[in-house]
Amino acid sequence: MTEQRPLNTAPLPLKLRVEDYLALDEIGAFADYAKTELIEGEIVFVNAQHRPHARLKMKLYDALRDALLQLGPDMVALVEASVAMPDHSVPEPDIVLTREPDGEGLIPLSSVTLIVEVSDTSLRMDLGRKAKLYARKGVPEYWVADVNARVIHQLWSPQGGVYAEGQELTFGQMLPARTIEALRIETDKF
């Protein structure tokens, strides 16, 4: 029997689910776009990455990789890996730290310990919509590296859909993770 729904008197947007997005991606629906993400049920086109963005991303990755090697094999940093955030989001952060780097499919949200976004033109989105999404989904710590202002916005303690704590560090300062014991990176070469 078909479920009866109330009469719709105004247009309502339809949110794609993770599985819808993946099915569309698999058949090539986004082939004409360099990169897309699913954010809260909406397909979002992501701009090309220019050299300042790409260089900062790789410097951050190198620093995180080196620091993680000192801590042991429990966590791995991955670049541009998609994270499953059921029911309606598949972001592709610039860097994600995960406890489950191997396997098939998307990175499981339960394995994510830190997400890093590098921002040159997307600062409003990264500190707004994405920060709220990551906090709501319980990502323990979130960093936004601002290419233009040369600062890192560090957010942690997700509560009620927002990060309860945060600070801003200027490039050149030591950056200690707030939720991963003994993880700290030098930003003096950024």
C-alpha positions, 0 to 999 in steps of 0.5 A: 500500500502506498503511504498517504502524504499530506497535500503539499501547498508550497514547493518543497526541496527534495534532499538527496540521500547519500545512496542517491548521490552515489548512484548518480555519481556512478552513472556519470551524472556529475562528469561535467563538473570537476568536483561535487559534494553532497551537503545536507541533501544538496549537490554542491559544485566545488571550485578548482583549486589554485596554487595557494590552496593546493600548496597550503593543503599539501604543507598541512598534509605533510605536517600532519602525516609527519606528526602522526608517524610519531604517534603510531599507526592508529590514525592516517591523514588522507587528502580529498577523501569522501566521508559518509555522513548519513543520511544526506551528506558526503563532504570531501574535505581537503584532509581527513584523519581517520582510524579506518583508511583501508577498505571499500567505499566512503570513509565511515564517519565513526572513524573520523578524528579531525577534518581540515578544510583549506579556504581561499574562496570558500571561507564563509561556507567552511566556517558556516554551513560545513562547520555546523554540519561537522559539529552536528555529525559529531566530528571531534575537531575541525580546522579551517586554514584561511589562505588569505588571512594566514590563520587557522580557525581551530574548532572543537567540542561539538555540542548542539550543532555548533562547536562550543570551543575554538581559537584562531592561530596565526601561521607560524605558531605551534598548532596543538590538536585539542582532541588528539593527545600529543598531536601538534604541528609546526606552521612556521613554513606555511 
